[in-house]
Amino acid sequence: MAGFWGSRKKEREELAAADADLARNAQTALVEADERIRTTSDELVFAVAELGNDATKDLRDALDAVRTHLQEAFHLHQLNHDEIPDTPEELRTRNARIVQLCEWAGALLDDRTGALSEAIARARRAPEIIARVRADAATLRTRLPHARDTVERLAARYSDHALAQVRSNPAEAEQLLGFAEHSASVAERRRDAGNREQANTALEAATESVRRAETLIDAVETFEVEALRAESLLAAIIEDSREDIAVALREPHSPAVSTAIGNLQAALAALPAAGVNTDPFEQLSRLREANSGLDAAIAAARERAARPIPPLEHVRHAIDDADRQLAVARDVIAGHRGWIGADARTRLAEAERVRQDLDRALGTSASTAVTIAEDDREPAMAHARRAAFLAGEALQLAQRDIDQSRPQNPDSWGGGPGWGGGGRRDGGSGVMGGLLGGLVIGSLLDGMFD
């Protein structure tokens, strides 16, 4: 007993120490949260002066929410020190709630002030940014004559369609630079007038305009390099395409290969003569597409040659065998519904689903299809054989269920020994065995054609 009471005393002492730590943490958190509200309020005043009311709305709303919830924390702390005695559980619950509220307040204010820190830093550096915008605009203006000359040089070599993406770039860049310089002046005037929100908006517009102008000018120079690279690749692909056509003519032929050869020959014939302004990007894309089509057609022809196409007669035999086995399985299961279990019904349902998939794959009823395309014959035969296999399984499982469900007393069938008094104790089994035997023989005969 002494050991038991000693352990209980130790637990009470540990819990009291933990409660004391929680109380100290609650007081510390409350002081820090209150100080954080005061500091953030001062930061809000500066942020409003730099960014305006609209940009600082989220921080202002967060401060209002934190003040409201911190009033609850102060009230809980007051309850801990009023004249009404409290239980340890009540003190523990209040202190935990105080810590929770203060941690939430700090996290919310951190998030809102962090979102504004970049904008505030940018606003503080507004004079520096305005000067950089003007300097960048001046530098880009010196590149405009070279960009115009480049476009004129490209126009003498490439088609209007090819130049459509960069022809107007120098003019658009010049307009953007003018807008950037004007926006920088507006930002400077609004800032001097104390309207920081409009000044920041104008400054952002100026910065974005300079960035877009630089992108447009760079695109002109990039286009010239990429066009030269495309011409080089085009010459190599033309040579490869002619070699591919020569190889394809020696490969096993199929309608797809013939069509792909014709498409590639047409793409080569459509190439403009020397000295004509061209679009190397479009020609390169057209030749690549035709080349890829020929490669895919040759690969399919080679695969087909390695795996002979089943004759149409073999496919029809497989479909007929599947339909026959499905019909027998349906009749047997429908005639003995009370005896058939889930396994046989599941196999039959799956066989019918596979058979329906075959019709959908061919786009018509497989049993009445006049012809089946060569590419569809092997998948069609696989579907038919799968359906026949499942139907055969359904029939075997149905026979098992019927045998297990048949009464063991022959007299219970009414009519003496055997079926109808004729002495056949296995009449149902004999009939079912005949059906299964006929289906197996039919499948073997069909297999002789494969």
C-alpha atoms as one frame of an Amber mdcrd trajectory, in Angstrom:
protein
   0.000   0.000   0.000   2.835   2.365   0.745   4.096   1.943  -2.810   0.637
   2.643  -4.258   0.090   5.844  -2.276   3.636   6.934  -3.053   3.048   6.630
  -6.800  -0.227   8.567  -6.564   1.536  11.360  -4.693   4.227  11.511  -7.361
   1.595  11.749 -10.114  -0.141  14.620  -8.301   3.152  16.468  -7.919   3.978
  16.024 -11.635   0.520  17.243 -12.651   0.820  20.279 -10.395   4.211  21.113
 -11.899   2.767  20.801 -15.423  -0.133  23.085 -14.456   2.306  25.648 -13.116
   4.300  25.576 -16.395   1.070  25.956 -18.387   0.043  28.958 -16.293   3.422
  30.645 -16.870   3.206  29.900 -20.611  -0.285  31.391 -20.740   0.871  34.614
 -19.076   3.909  34.881 -21.356   1.839  34.211 -24.478  -0.716  36.819 -23.448
   1.951  39.489 -23.006   3.618  38.610 -26.335   0.325  38.647 -28.205  -0.629
  42.034 -26.776   2.765  43.466 -27.721   2.447  41.962 -31.191  -0.889  43.724
 -31.688   0.639  47.050 -30.712   3.639  46.541 -33.005   1.495  45.431 -35.930
  -0.778  48.435 -35.439   2.236  50.692 -35.901   3.286  48.726 -38.994  -0.226
  49.088 -40.393  -0.019  52.864 -40.158   3.198  52.830 -42.176   1.817  50.284
 -44.653  -1.268  52.436 -45.273   0.955  55.420 -45.874   3.064  53.450 -48.356
   0.461  51.257 -50.047  -2.949  52.784 -49.381  -6.081  51.431 -47.727  -7.043
  48.846 -50.357  -3.709  47.045 -50.335  -3.680  46.808 -46.541  -7.291  45.706
 -46.009  -6.371  42.102 -45.160  -3.940  43.196 -42.452  -6.488  45.610 -41.000
  -9.170  42.892 -40.886  -6.710  40.486 -39.271  -5.908  43.010 -36.542  -9.603
  43.497 -35.789 -10.123  39.728 -35.524  -7.097  39.295 -33.258  -8.220  42.091
 -30.926 -11.662  40.494 -30.629 -10.321  37.054 -29.758  -7.650  38.396 -27.455
 -10.385  39.955 -25.356 -11.529  36.400 -24.658  -8.001  35.475 -23.566  -7.818
  38.448 -21.188 -11.217  37.532 -19.770 -10.101  33.941 -19.120  -6.964  35.197
 -17.399  -9.100  37.489 -15.243 -11.255  34.523 -14.204  -8.108  32.723 -13.080
  -7.342  35.529 -10.596 -10.748  36.625  -9.327 -12.108  35.963  -5.869 -14.000
  32.813  -6.880 -11.995  29.636  -6.154 -11.229  27.471  -9.171 -10.523  23.786
  -9.515  -7.232  22.646 -11.097  -9.195  21.345 -14.094 -10.816  24.756 -14.694
  -7.464  26.548 -14.470  -5.866  24.015 -16.790  -8.642  24.414 -19.400  -8.529
  28.222 -19.331  -4.745  28.410 -19.594  -4.730  25.991 -22.520  -7.338  28.125
 -24.280  -5.284  31.286 -23.643  -2.195  29.695 -25.202  -4.258  28.515 -28.168
  -5.736  31.975 -28.818  -2.377  33.685 -28.560  -0.679  31.220 -30.903  -3.493
  31.674 -33.451  -3.164  35.461 -33.206   0.581  35.342 -33.819   0.241  33.006
 -36.791  -2.463  35.142 -38.423  -0.502  38.375 -38.035   2.661  36.681 -39.335
   0.793  35.588 -42.438  -0.736  38.997 -43.171   2.408  41.014 -42.526   4.467
  38.564 -44.554   2.159  39.044 -47.524   2.749  42.800 -47.377   6.481  42.727
 -46.695   7.486  42.540 -50.361   5.083  45.293 -51.373   6.293  47.518 -48.537
   9.912  46.896 -49.461   9.128  47.777 -53.059   7.334  50.935 -51.974  10.343
  51.976 -49.895  12.549  51.490 -52.934  10.183  53.365 -55.260  12.690  56.108
 -56.227  15.299  53.476 -57.007  12.823  51.433 -59.068  11.680  54.498 -61.025
  15.287  55.299 -61.890  15.919  51.709 -62.988  12.771  51.698 -65.175  13.958
  54.811 -66.979  17.462  53.416 -67.406  16.172  50.068 -68.733  13.822  51.847
 -71.130  16.683  53.948 -72.475  18.842  50.850 -72.965  16.071  49.007 -74.793
  15.485  51.979 -77.095  19.055  51.626 -78.338  18.216  48.048 -79.406  15.136
  49.025 -81.432  17.007  50.017 -84.650  18.820  46.674 -84.684  15.519  44.840
 -84.128  13.926  46.690 -87.087  16.907  45.862 -89.310  16.666  42.235 -88.280
  12.980  42.067 -89.212  13.710  43.613 -92.622  16.508  41.109 -93.187  14.262
  38.217 -92.202  11.482  39.481 -94.498  13.798  39.067 -97.473  14.314  35.388
 -96.616  11.127  34.088 -94.974   7.422  34.227 -95.798   4.904  36.607 -94.244
   3.326  33.672 -92.443   6.645  32.787 -90.804   7.305  36.399 -89.755   3.808
  37.005 -88.391   4.940  36.290 -84.832   7.759  38.891 -84.795   7.067  41.396
 -87.590   5.339  43.917 -85.319   7.576  43.343 -82.287   9.762  46.484 -82.695
   6.727  48.781 -83.024   4.959  47.155 -80.053   8.123  47.360 -77.970   8.475
  51.071 -78.728   4.890  51.703 -77.608   5.470  49.764 -74.397   8.622  51.714
 -73.631   6.765  54.997 -74.096   4.041  53.778 -71.771   6.640  52.678 -69.199
   8.332  56.079 -69.177   4.988  57.830 -68.834   3.919  55.491 -65.987   7.206
  56.133 -64.178   6.560  59.883 -64.340   3.018  59.385 -63.023   4.330  57.237
 -60.173   6.847  59.914 -59.262   4.236  62.700 -59.258   1.684  60.694 -57.268
   4.317  59.743 -54.722   5.371  63.361 -54.268   1.712  64.317 -53.824   1.316
  61.733 -51.055  -0.959  59.397 -53.054   1.096  56.267 -52.476  -1.562  53.793
 -53.636  -1.822  55.302 -57.131   1.945  55.724 -57.235   2.479  52.013 -56.585
  -0.069  51.070 -59.252   1.664  53.252 -61.833   5.057  51.893 -60.815   3.905
  48.281 -61.261   2.560  49.161 -64.731   5.884  50.767 -65.687   7.897  47.757
 -64.503   5.675  45.291 -66.364   5.805  47.344 -69.578   9.599  47.364 -69.592
   9.659  43.605 -69.037   7.261  42.963 -71.950   9.210  45.296 -74.247  12.430
  43.436 -73.508  10.706  40.114 -74.234   9.490  41.368 -77.629  12.940  42.613
 -78.653  14.612  39.399 -77.507  12.057  37.391 -79.503  13.245  38.989 -82.759
  16.825  37.900 -82.210  15.726  34.458 -80.990  13.567  33.988 -84.095  16.522
  34.585 -86.410  18.637  31.964 -84.622  15.793  29.428 -84.448  14.939  29.959
 -88.142  18.521  29.186 -89.151  18.466  26.070 -86.971  15.151  24.994 -88.518
  16.576  25.386 -92.033  19.552  23.236 -91.113  17.304  20.553 -89.627  14.993
  20.755 -92.627  17.816  19.909 -95.035  18.758  16.872 -92.943  15.151  15.688
 -92.660  14.611  16.027 -96.428  17.559  13.726 -97.045  16.348  11.277 -94.370
  12.819  11.309 -95.806  14.023  10.336 -99.270  16.020   7.476 -97.779  12.996
   6.398 -95.728  10.845   6.262 -98.845  13.414   4.068-100.592  13.476   1.724
 -97.595   9.673   1.689 -97.307   9.304   0.575-100.925  11.243  -2.583-100.058
   9.212  -3.312 -96.911   6.088  -5.500 -96.715   3.294  -3.441 -98.178  -0.028
  -2.621 -96.622  -2.627   0.083 -97.301  -1.283   2.068 -94.333   2.299   1.964
 -95.664   1.175   3.040 -99.136  -0.799   5.939 -97.692   2.141   7.026 -95.495
   4.526   6.908 -98.480   2.108   9.060-100.471   1.825  11.586 -97.641   5.594
  11.901 -97.295   6.072  12.231-101.048   3.404  14.950-101.123   5.130  16.816
 -98.281   8.437  16.680-100.158   6.798  17.839-103.384   5.201  20.780-101.585
   8.585  22.216-100.601   9.158  25.548-102.363  11.859  25.991-104.948  15.145
  27.694-104.138  14.947  31.461-103.840  11.330  31.496-102.656  10.512  32.926
 -99.226   9.544  30.041 -96.998   8.359  29.124 -93.536  10.949  26.620 -92.288
   9.026  25.935 -89.082   5.847  24.880 -90.902   7.774  22.793 -93.453   9.738
  21.130 -90.670   6.554  20.261 -88.768   4.880  18.862 -91.902   7.847  16.676
 -92.812   8.263  15.434 -89.238   4.601  14.462 -89.076   4.756  12.614 -92.417
   8.011  10.902 -91.397   6.536   9.764 -88.093   3.477   8.408 -89.904   5.656
   6.383 -92.276   7.754   4.998 -89.412   4.632   3.916 -87.547   3.123   2.299
 -90.664   6.345   0.383 -91.414   6.584  -0.818 -87.814   2.978  -2.041 -87.959
   3.615  -3.794 -91.299   6.702  -5.531 -89.921   4.813  -6.679 -86.865   1.996
  -7.966 -89.039   4.442  -9.841 -91.253   5.976 -11.482 -88.175   2.515 -12.505
 -86.963   0.354 -13.757 -89.859  -3.180 -12.441 -90.108  -5.815 -15.069 -89.308
  -7.903 -16.001 -92.372 -11.449 -14.691 -92.355 -12.834 -18.239 -92.268 -10.976
 -19.015 -89.026 -12.329 -15.881 -87.399 -15.874 -16.779 -88.447 -15.486 -20.291
 -87.021 -14.349 -18.839 -83.694 -17.313 -16.424 -83.612 -19.777 -19.194 -84.495
 -18.326 -21.448 -81.786 -18.661 -18.655 -79.202 -22.281 -17.991 -80.212 -23.119
 -21.704 -80.083 -21.615 -22.210 -76.627 -23.293 -19.051 -75.349 -26.673 -20.234
 -76.630 -26.357 -23.642 -74.955 -25.161 -22.110 -71.666 -28.065 -19.614 -71.687
 -30.628 -22.374 -72.298 -29.270 -24.672 -69.583 -29.076 -21.902 -66.970 -32.487
 -20.506 -67.922 -34.044 -23.976 -67.691 -32.660 -24.657 -64.219 -32.695 -21.223
 -62.618 -33.571 -22.493 -59.191 -30.496 -24.726 -59.094 -27.829 -22.494 -60.650
 -25.411 -20.710 -58.319 -23.499 -17.443 -58.602 -20.360 -18.872 -60.256 -22.119
 -20.187 -63.343 -24.207 -17.024 -63.697 -21.069 -14.871 -63.367 -19.227 -16.810
 -66.087 -22.222 -16.470 -68.391 -22.520 -12.732 -67.741 -18.792 -12.240 -68.395
 -19.002 -14.312 -71.608 -21.891 -12.154 -72.832 -19.976  -8.977 -71.976 -16.922
 -10.132 -73.954 -19.186 -11.065 -76.860 -20.771  -7.594 -76.792 -17.297  -6.010
 -76.696 -16.537  -7.898 -79.923 -19.584  -6.360 -81.628 -18.616  -2.907 -80.419
 -15.035  -3.326 -81.604 -16.196  -4.285 -85.101 -18.890  -1.607 -85.209 -21.522
  -4.175 -86.186 -22.800  -7.614 -85.237 -19.886 -10.013 -85.575 -22.169 -12.897
 -86.550 -23.541 -11.015 -89.578 -20.458  -9.004 -90.588 -19.776  -9.454 -94.310
 -16.067  -8.818 -93.906 -13.629  -8.096 -91.072 -10.657  -5.803 -91.597  -7.242
  -7.427 -91.349  -6.256  -5.275 -88.374  -9.396  -6.401 -86.510  -9.201 -10.137
 -87.137  -6.730 -11.136 -84.441  -8.484  -9.106 -81.682 -11.837 -10.458 -82.924
 -10.617 -14.054 -82.703  -9.223 -13.410 -79.204 -12.590 -11.984 -78.055 -14.502
 -14.892 -79.593 -12.283 -17.532 -78.015 -12.500 -15.804 -74.671 -16.293 -15.698
 -74.867 -16.414 -19.388 -75.837 -14.101 -20.354 -72.980 -16.202 -18.461 -70.428
 -19.434 -19.947 -71.809 -17.925 -23.434 -71.525 -16.953 -22.739 -67.930 -20.486
 -21.479 -67.229 -21.911 -24.726 -68.623 -19.577 -26.893 -66.532 -20.406 -24.965
 -63.381 -24.110 -25.188 -64.198 -23.836 -28.991 -64.500 -22.089 -29.102 -61.134
 -24.866 -27.054 -59.525 -27.579 -29.224 -61.086 -25.892 -32.445 -59.937 -25.494
 -31.098 -56.409 -29.089 -29.858 -56.250 -30.770 -33.034 -57.652 -32.500 -35.151
 -54.920 -30.528 -38.289 -54.055 -33.716 -40.463 -53.737 -34.747 -41.424 -57.265
 -38.327 -42.157 -56.096 -38.743 -38.490 -55.162 -38.928 -37.629 -58.848 -42.173
 -39.604 -59.072 -42.398 -42.679 -61.301 -40.249 -45.365 -59.797 -36.590 -45.995
 -60.342 -34.792 -43.676 -62.696 -36.426 -40.956 -64.773 -40.129 -41.707 -65.258
 -39.651 -45.287 -64.069 -37.288 -46.131 -66.879 -34.305 -46.872 -64.699 -32.149
 -43.810 -65.705 -30.757 -42.568 -62.394 -28.459 -40.120 -64.157 -30.802 -38.861
 -66.837 -30.063 -35.139 -66.265 -26.350 -35.818 -66.019 -26.427 -37.825 -69.242
 -28.150 -35.036 -71.118 -25.742 -32.434 -69.719 -22.774 -34.660 -70.517 -23.976
 -34.925 -74.090 -24.227 -31.158 -74.348 -20.747 -30.661 -72.972 -19.336 -33.375
 -75.190 -20.884 -31.810 -78.266 -19.458 -28.391 -77.387 -15.993 -29.818 -76.792
 -16.089 -31.672 -80.138 -17.299 -28.482 -81.831 -14.404 -26.517 -80.316 -11.925
 -29.159 -81.464 -13.308 -29.061 -84.991 -13.042 -25.272 -84.997  -9.485 -25.511
 -83.737  -8.577 -27.617 -86.770  -9.126 -24.514 -88.919  -6.775 -22.233 -86.866
